[in-house]
C-alpha cells in the first residue's frame, strides 16, 4: 500500500501532526532514502547555477574531464582551497539533461576521492527574477531567513553532521542583521529600498552583492541570489535536494502563499542567537515541520527535506573537518 506521506500529489500539514501520526511521519522519514529525480518540478523560467568546490584532486585533471564531458561547465581555481578547484555550471533549468551532467560530474569526483569536507563549499545561485520587483516576496523571504536560518544551515550541511571548519568565515549567518532591520524592511515600498538593509559582505550565508536591485527582473548571468552556506558534496542527490529547497523557498516567497501574519507573530517573540553553535547544529523538530509546510507544496519534498535535516537524529560534532552522517541517499 502506498504511503501517502511520500506522495508528490498530497500536501498534508506536517506541523499539525501529533501522537501516533507524528510518530508515523518520523518513521517514514527515517526509513526513506532520498532518490535522484529526473526533475524537481520547478517552472522553466526559474534559473539556477552551481559552484562545486573540491580538494585533493588535480585541477588540471578536473579541467580535462569537464572539457571532454560537460563542455558548457567551467573548471577553475579557488584560492581558499588546498590542491583543488571549483566547477561552475552554466545557467541551469529543471531539465533532465542538466541533472544527468551533474550526476556525471559527481561520479567523477567520487571516483577521484575528492575531499569535500574541509574547505570546500557548495554554492547555489538562483536567478533574481524569481522574486524580481515583488517587494512583498522579498520581505517574506527575509522573514523566513530571520526565523529559520538555523534550520536551513543544518539542512545545508548535506551529508555531513556539521559545517565545514571555516563556514562562519565564508558563509556568515545573516538572520540577526536582518532582524535588526525588521522595522525598515516592513516599511519598504520598493525593492530598491531593501538594498540598504541586507548584508553588503559577499561572504555572508546569502550573498546579495550580485543582485541588481535597480532592475531585479532582468535576466542576466550575474543577477543572482547566492546561497553560500551549503557544504560541498560529491553526492548528486544532495545537490538536487539543496536546489529543490533553495528554489522552492524563493518561489513560495514570491508567490505569497506563505502566511506573513504567522511569520510576524513568531517574530514578535523571536530572539536571534547566531553566536550559539547549538542553534545551528542541534535539531529543532517543531520549527523544521513549520518550515517545510511554509515552503513546500507536496509531501515528498517535505520528507526529503526532513531526511536531510534530521540525519538519523545525529547531532553536530567539533572536528577539523565536516563529519559524514549515516548514509541517507540512494
Helices and strands as residue ranges (DSSP letters): G 4-6, G 14-16, H 19-31, E 48-55, H 59-69, E 74-76, E 84-88, H 96-111, E 122-127, G 128-130, H 135-156, H 167-170, H 175-180, H 182-187, H 191-194, G 195-197, E 206-207, E 224-227, H 236-255, H 260-267, H 278-281, H 285-295, H 299-310, G 311-313
